[in-house]
Amino acid sequence: MEDINKTEDLKECSSGKTKERTEKEYRDLINRLSRIEGQVRGVKRMVEQDVYCTDILVQVSAINAALNSFNKVLLTEHLRTCVAEDIRAGKEETIDELVAALQKLMK
């Protein structure tokens, strides 16, 4: 897995919780994010090269679709693992946490 400073990254997380992911899940998420990162860099180059506005907007739309797809994959895995496990363990507060997260996603 990628070498990261987890202590520094956790400072940015509001919950302070962590989640161990399978190697496959980790690779899938990282690959998706890397593609999105490349798309964003491409849009930046387009702006720097004075590409026509609608051409940039089409690419930004593709980035939004890719981010939405990433969110769907992450949310699905969260529901199947974290949420399901917490509910089985009687941690009802997880439902409130999920509702709050969904409200933020749907702004």
Secondary structure as the mmCIF struct_conf table of DSSP 4:
data_model
#
loop_
_struct_conf.conf_type_id
_struct_conf.id
_struct_conf.beg_label_comp_id
_struct_conf.beg_label_asym_id
_struct_conf.beg_label_seq_id
_struct_conf.end_label_comp_id
_struct_conf.end_label_asym_id
_struct_conf.end_label_seq_id
HELX_RH_AL_P HELX_RH_AL_P1 LYS A 6 GLU A 12
BEND BEND1 SER A 14 SER A 15
HELX_RH_AL_P HELX_RH_AL_P2 GLU A 23 GLU A 48
TURN_TY1_P TURN_TY1_P1 GLN A 49 ASP A 50
HELX_RH_AL_P HELX_RH_AL_P3 CYS A 53 HIS A 78
HELX_RH_PI_P HELX_RH_PI_P1 LEU A 79 VAL A 83
HELX_RH_AL_P HELX_RH_AL_P4 ALA A 84 ARG A 88
TURN_TY1_P TURN_TY1_P2 ALA A 89 GLY A 90
TURN_TY1_P TURN_TY1_P3 GLU A 92 GLU A 92
HELX_RH_AL_P HELX_RH_AL_P5 GLU A 93 LEU A 105
TURN_TY1_P TURN_TY1_P4 MET A 106 MET A 106
#
